[in-house]
C-alpha cells in the first residue's frame, strides 16, 4: 500500500513539473512574440547631425522627438531639413546643421551673427554687404566659415593726394595720415612737410599734402665798384681831364642758403661773402695849367649889335656839369666871362661885349637858350640872382 502511495505521489509530482515547464515555456514564447512585435513597429530613419550620419530605428513620432533622443538643442539660425512637428516616416532622412557664431567688423562697427552658410562670400551676400575693388577684407571671400571666425572689412573712400604739387584722386582705407602715406608708398625726405599732421585722421574728401622741402646753396656774383681818384696835373690845361688808369671792377661772391618748397623759392639767407677779386681805382688827371683868355678891347671892332633877353647861371645849377659845351671848366675857372648862346644866332667862340656884364666869349649853349637870348655865367649864386632876367644890348666883336 505504502509503495503504491509513493508511486502515485511520484507520478503526481512529475506531472506537476511538466505542467510548470510547459507553462514557463508558453510564457517565454509569449514574451518573445511581444518583443518581436515591438521591434517590428520601429521606423528606420537616417539622421545627419552636423555632418555625422547614422541610421537608427525609433518609435519617435515626430522630428522633435528624434532630436530629443540625441539631446539636440536648436537655435533659430540652425538648419533643419524638416519642421519639428513633421511625422516620422520609414526611411526618412533628417538633416540638422548647427549654426556657428561669426563676427563681422566694418570699421568701428561690429556685429555677431549665427550662420550655417559655407563661405564668407555667401555670408556677405546674405547680409547684403557690397564690396568695391578698393575695399580690404580679411579673410578672403572664398574662406570656409568656421566657429568664432572674424570677418574684418575696411571700406575704401576717395580723397585727394598732393605730392610735390602734383594732385590726384586716390582710394584708401587708412585711418591716419601716417598710415595713408605708408600704404601709398610715399617716402618723406628729412625736410619734407605734411599737411595735415601725421597723427591726424583722414576721411572721404580729405586732402593730404606732401610739400617737398629742400635746401640748396646759391652763389651770386656781384661787381665791386671802383673808386675814382683824381690827381692834379700842371701839364694839362686847367679845366681839362685825362684818364690815367681806366679802373676795374672787383668781384664779390655771396653764398645764400635757399629753401625751396615744391621747387619754388620761399626764403633765402646770406651765409657768407667772399671777395674773388679786388677793384682797381680809376685814376683821372685834372689839369691845373691856367691859360688866360682875354678879350681884346682895343683891336676888336664891333661888327654887329642888338638887344637880347638875358638870364644868369652858375656852374652848380641843377643838372649842370660845370663844364661848358666848348670844354671850359667853370668850376676850375670861376672868373671866366662866358655866356651861353644860340649858335645859330651867335656862333660859339665869338667874342662879345654884354652891357652891364663886360667882355666875354660865347662858350656855352643851353636847351632853353633859343633865338635872341643869352645866359651869362657868374661864379657866385647871389650875383646870378641879382642879375635876374633883363633885356641888354650885346655887341658882336670881330
C-alpha positions in Angstrom: 0.0 0.0 0.0 2.8 2.4 1.0 4.7 1.6 -2.1 1.6 2.3 -4.2 1.1 5.6 -2.5 4.8 6.7 -3.1 4.5 5.6 -6.6 1.3 7.6 -7.0 2.9 10.7 -5.4 5.9 10.5 -7.5 3.9 10.3 -10.7 1.8 13.3 -9.5 4.9 15.3 -8.9 6.3 14.5 -12.3 3.0 15.6 -13.8 3.1 19.0 -11.9 6.7 19.6 -13.0 5.7 19.0 -16.6 2.8 21.4 -16.3 5.1 24.1 -14.8 7.6 23.6 -17.5 5.1 23.9 -20.2 3.6 27.0 -18.6 7.0 28.6 -18.4 7.7 27.8 -22.0 4.5 29.3 -23.1 5.1 32.5 -21.0 8.6 32.9 -22.6 7.2 32.3 -26.0 4.6 35.0 -25.4 7.2 37.5 -24.2 9.3 36.8 -27.3 6.4 37.4 -29.5 5.6 40.7 -27.8 9.2 41.9 -28.1 9.4 41.0 -31.7 6.2 42.9 -32.3 7.7 46.0 -30.5 10.9 45.9 -32.7 9.0 45.4 -35.8 6.9 48.6 -35.1 10.0 50.8 -35.1 10.7 53.1 -38.1 14.1 53.2 -39.8 15.4 56.8 -40.0 18.6 58.3 -41.4 19.9 61.1 -39.2 22.7 63.6 -40.2 23.7 65.7 -37.2 26.3 68.4 -38.0 27.7 66.2 -40.8 27.7 62.9 -38.8 25.4 60.4 -40.4 23.8 57.3 -38.8 20.8 55.1 -39.4 18.5 54.5 -36.4 15.3 52.6 -35.6 13.0 54.6 -33.5 9.5 54.7 -32.1 9.7 58.6 -32.1 6.5 60.1 -33.6 8.0 63.5 -34.7 11.2 65.1 -35.8 11.3 66.9 -32.4 11.3 63.5 -30.6 14.1 62.2 -32.7 16.2 65.3 -31.9 15.4 64.9 -28.2 16.8 61.4 -28.3 20.1 63.0 -29.3 19.8 65.9 -26.8 19.9 68.4 -29.7 19.2 72.0 -28.6 18.0 74.0 -31.5 18.8 77.6 -32.3 16.6 79.8 -34.6 19.5 80.1 -37.0 20.2 76.3 -37.2 19.4 74.5 -40.5 16.8 71.6 -40.1 15.5 69.7 -43.1 12.0 69.3 -41.6 9.6 71.0 -39.3 9.8 69.9 -35.8 6.2 68.7 -35.9 6.7 66.6 -39.0 5.7 62.9 -38.5 8.4 60.2 -38.7 8.2 58.0 -41.7 10.1 54.9 -42.8 13.4 55.6 -44.4 13.1 59.3 -43.6 16.3 61.4 -43.7 16.6 64.2 -41.1 19.4 66.7 -41.5 20.4 69.1 -38.8 23.3 71.6 -39.1 24.1 73.8 -36.1 24.7 77.5 -36.8 28.1 78.8 -35.7 28.9 82.3 -34.4 30.8 84.7 -36.8 31.8 88.3 -36.1 31.6 90.9 -38.8 33.7 94.0 -38.3 33.2 97.0 -40.7 35.3 99.9 -39.5 34.4 100.5 -35.9 31.1 98.7 -36.2 30.9 95.1 -35.1 28.1 92.5 -35.5 27.9 88.9 -34.2 25.8 86.6 -36.3 25.0 82.9 -36.3 25.0 81.2 -39.6 25.1 77.8 -41.4 26.4 79.3 -44.7 29.6 77.7 -46.1 31.8 80.6 -47.2 32.5 84.3 -46.4 31.2 85.2 -49.9 27.8 83.6 -49.1 27.7 85.4 -45.7 28.4 88.8 -47.4 25.6 88.1 -49.9 23.2 87.1 -47.2 24.0 90.3 -45.2 23.8 92.4 -48.4 27.3 93.8 -47.9 28.7 95.1 -51.1 32.5 95.4 -51.7 34.3 97.5 -54.3 37.7 96.7 -55.7 39.4 99.0 -53.2 37.9 97.6 -50.1 40.1 95.3 -47.9 38.6 92.1 -46.5 40.1 89.5 -44.2 40.0 86.6 -44.6 39.4 86.1 -48.4 35.8 85.8 -49.6 36.3 82.1 -50.6 37.3 81.2 -47.0 35.2 78.5 -45.3 33.2 79.7 -42.4 34.2 78.2 -39.0 33.1 78.7 -35.4 34.1 82.1 -34.0 35.5 83.3 -37.3 36.0 87.1 -37.5 35.4 88.8 -40.9 37.1 92.2 -41.0 36.2 94.7 -43.7 37.9 98.1 -44.3 35.7 100.2 -46.6 37.7 102.3 -49.0 37.0 106.0 -49.6 38.2 108.6 -52.1 40.4 111.5 -51.2 42.9 113.9 -52.8 46.7 113.4 -52.6 49.0 116.2 -53.4 52.7 115.3 -53.5 55.2 117.9 -54.6 52.4 120.0 -56.2 51.1 117.1 -58.3 47.5 116.4 -57.3 45.4 113.3 -58.0 42.5 111.3 -56.6 43.2 108.0 -54.8 41.3 105.4 -52.8 42.3 104.5 -49.3 41.2 102.5 -46.2 43.7 104.2 -43.9 42.7 105.9 -40.7 45.6 108.4 -40.2 47.8 110.4 -42.5 50.9 108.4 -41.5 49.1 105.1 -42.3 47.9 106.6 -45.6 51.3 107.7 -46.7 52.7 104.2 -45.9 50.1 102.5 -47.9 50.7 104.8 -50.8 54.4 104.1 -50.6 55.2 107.8 -50.1 58.7 108.3 -48.8 59.3 111.5 -46.9 62.6 113.5 -47.1 64.2 114.8 -44.0 62.9 118.3 -44.6 59.5 117.5 -46.2 56.4 118.8 -44.6 53.0 117.1 -44.4 49.6 118.7 -44.1 47.6 117.8 -42.0 49.8 116.3 -39.2 50.9 112.7 -39.4 48.7 111.6 -36.5 45.5 113.3 -37.9 42.7 111.1 -39.0 41.6 111.2 -42.6 38.2 110.7 -44.2 36.4 110.9 -47.5 37.2 114.0 -49.5 40.3 114.8 -47.3 43.3 116.5 -48.9 46.7 115.2 -47.9 49.6 117.4 -49.0 53.3 116.4 -49.1 55.4 119.6 -49.5 58.8 118.6 -50.8 61.3 120.8 -49.0 65.0 121.2 -49.9 67.8 123.5 -49.0 70.3 124.5 -51.7 73.3 126.9 -51.8 73.1 129.7 -54.4 76.2 131.6 -55.2 75.6 135.1 -56.6 78.4 137.1 -58.2 78.2 140.9 -57.7 80.6 143.6 -59.0 82.6 145.7 -56.6 82.6 149.3 -57.9 85.9 151.1 -58.3 86.6 154.5 -56.8 87.5 157.5 -58.9 90.7 159.1 -57.7 91.8 162.5 -59.2 95.2 164.0 -59.1 96.4 167.4 -60.1 98.4 167.7 -63.3 100.0 171.1 -64.1 100.9 169.9 -67.6 97.3 169.9 -68.5 95.3 173.0 -69.2 93.1 173.9 -66.3 89.6 172.5 -66.7 90.8 169.5 -68.8 90.9 165.9 -67.5 92.8 162.9 -68.7 92.2 159.2 -67.7 95.5 157.7 -66.4 94.0 154.4 -65.3 90.6 153.2 -66.5 90.0 151.3 -63.3 88.5 147.8 -63.0 85.5 146.4 -61.1 86.1 143.8 -58.5 84.1 140.6 -58.0 82.2 139.6 -54.9 80.6 136.2 -54.3 77.6 136.0 -51.9 76.6 132.5 -50.7 72.9 132.1 -49.9 71.1 129.2 -48.3 67.9 128.9 -50.3 64.8 127.0 -49.1 62.6 125.5 -51.9 59.1 124.1 -51.4 57.9 122.0 -54.4 60.7 123.6 -56.4 59.8 127.2 -55.6 61.9 129.5 -53.5 60.3 130.6 -50.3 63.3 132.0 -48.4 67.0 132.8 -48.7 69.6 133.6 -46.0 73.0 135.1 -46.6 75.7 132.7 -45.3 78.9 134.4 -46.2 80.6 136.8 -48.6 83.9 136.2 -50.5 85.9 138.7 -52.4 87.1 137.0 -55.6 89.0 139.9 -57.0 89.6 143.4 -55.7 88.6 146.5 -57.6 91.2 148.8 -59.2 90.7 152.6 -58.7 90.1 154.8 -61.7 92.7 157.5 -61.8 92.0 160.8 -63.6 94.5 163.6 -64.0 93.0 167.1 -63.6 94.7 170.0 -65.3 95.8 172.9 -63.3 97.6 174.9 -66.0 95.8 178.3 -66.4 95.6 179.8 -69.9 94.3 183.3 -69.9 91.7 184.0 -72.4 91.3 187.7 -72.8 89.0 189.6 -75.0 90.8 192.4 -76.8 89.3 195.8 -76.2 91.4 197.9 -78.4 91.9 195.9 -81.6 88.5 194.3 -81.9 85.8 196.3 -83.8 82.1 195.9 -83.4 80.6 194.1 -86.4 77.0 194.0 -85.0 75.0 195.0 -82.0 71.4 194.2 -81.0 69.3 193.7 -77.9 68.8 190.2 -76.3 66.9 188.8 -73.4 69.4 187.7 -70.7 69.4 185.4 -67.7 72.2 184.2 -65.4 73.5 180.8 -64.3 76.3 179.2 -62.2 78.4 176.1 -62.5 76.5 174.5 -59.7 73.0 174.8 -61.1 70.7 171.7 -61.1 71.7 169.4 -64.0 74.9 171.4 -64.7 78.2 169.6 -65.2 80.4 172.6 -64.6 82.0 172.2 -68.0 80.7 174.2 -71.0 79.9 172.7 -74.4 83.3 174.1 -75.6 85.2 172.4 -72.8 85.7 175.3 -70.3 85.7 174.0 -66.7 83.8 176.8 -65.0 84.4 175.3 -61.5 88.2 175.4 -62.1 88.0 178.9 -63.7 85.3 180.8 -61.7 86.5 184.2 -63.0 85.8 183.3 -66.7 83.5 185.6 -68.6 81.3 183.2 -70.5 77.8 183.4 -72.0 75.5 180.7 -73.3 74.1 181.5 -76.7 72.0 180.0 -79.6 74.8 179.1 -82.0 72.5 179.9 -84.9 72.4 183.5 -83.8 75.8 183.9 -82.2 78.4 181.2 -83.2 80.4 179.5 -80.4 83.8 181.1 -79.8 82.5 184.6 -80.8 83.9 187.5 -78.7 81.2 189.7 -77.4 80.5 192.7 -75.2 77.4 192.5 -73.0 76.0 195.7 -71.5 76.4 195.5 -67.7 78.5 192.3 -67.9 81.5 193.2 -69.9 83.7 191.5 -72.5 83.0 187.7 -72.8 83.2 184.7 -75.1 80.2 182.7 -76.5 81.4 179.4 -74.9 78.3 177.5 -73.9 74.8 176.5 -75.0 71.6 175.7 -73.2 68.4 173.9 -74.0 66.3 177.0 -73.2 68.6 179.4 -75.0 66.9 180.0 -78.3 67.0 182.9 -80.7 68.0 186.4 -79.2 68.5 185.1 -75.8 71.7 184.7 -73.7 72.7 183.2 -70.3 75.6 184.9 -68.5 77.9 183.0 -66.1 78.6 184.0 -62.6 80.7 182.1 -60.1 78.6 183.3 -57.2 74.9 182.3 -57.0 73.9 185.6 -55.3 75.3 187.5 -58.3 73.3 185.4 -60.6 70.1 186.1 -58.6 70.9 189.8 -58.7 71.3 189.7 -62.4 67.8 188.2 -62.8 66.2 188.5 -66.2 66.6 191.6 -68.2 67.0 193.0 -71.7 70.5 194.1 -72.6 72.5 195.2 -75.6 75.1 192.9 -77.0 77.9 193.8 -79.3 79.5 191.2 -81.7 83.2 191.8 -81.9 85.5 191.0 -84.8 
